[in-house]
Amino acid sequence: MKKIMGNRSLSLEMIGHSVNDIPTPALIVDLFALKDNITVMQELVSGYGKALRPHVKTHKCSAVANLQMNAGAVGVTC
């Protein structure tokens, strides 16, 4: 599976390679930790009966914003 990013392509074949082999700029995250952090934050805010609208300035990534929305965020702030 390949994802085309401008004139660069990133693929699952990059998993296990040296970080020096990854074309930059590239967002590299621990997906398990990211999803866990999103879940913890959403549960905390929901536990207080409030709505979460995270600011995307931190990650600047629509895929992460979608994870936040799927976890229960009511939107994102730009």
N, C-alpha and C positions, 0 to 999 in steps of 0.2 A: 504494500500500500504506500503510495506516495502522495504528498501534499505539495502542490506547487505554490511557492511564495515568490512572486515577482519572477525573476529569472533563475531562482534557486529552487531546488526540490529537496524536501526532507522526507526521509522514509524510516519505517520501522527497522530497517537494516542498520541504522546508526546506533541502535541500542547495543551497549557493551563496548563501543569504540571509545577511544580517548576523547576527552572533552576538547582537545586541540583539533580534532578532526571535524567538529561540528561547525558548519558555516555560520558566521555571525552577521547581523545580530540574531540571537536565538533566545527564546524564553525556555529555561530549563527549570522544571519544578518536580518536587516529590508529590506525585498525584495523590497518593494515599494521605499524606499530611495535609495537603491543600483541601481535599474533600472533608477531612476530619475537622479542620479549622472552620470551614464554612458551616458545617453542621453544628458545631459547638456554639458559634456566634449566633446562628439562627435560633437555636433552642434557647439560648440565654435571653435574647430579645423577646422572643415569643412568650417565654415564661413570665415576662413582665407585662404581657398584653400589648406590646408595642409592635409597630411595623418597622422592618429594616429596609433602608434604602442606601446601600453601600456606595461609597465614592469610588469611581473607577480610575482616579488619578494614580492610585498606588500601582495597579497592575497593567492598566492600559491595554486590556486584552478582552475582546468580545467573548472568547470561549470561557474565560473565568467568570465574566459577568453572567453568562448563561448558566453556569453552575450555581452561582449565587441566586439567580432568579428561580431555578428549578428547586432549590432548597427552601424557597419560601419568601425571598426578598420581594417587595412590592414594586421594585424598579431599581434603577441605578441613578446616581447623581454624577454629572459630568462637570 
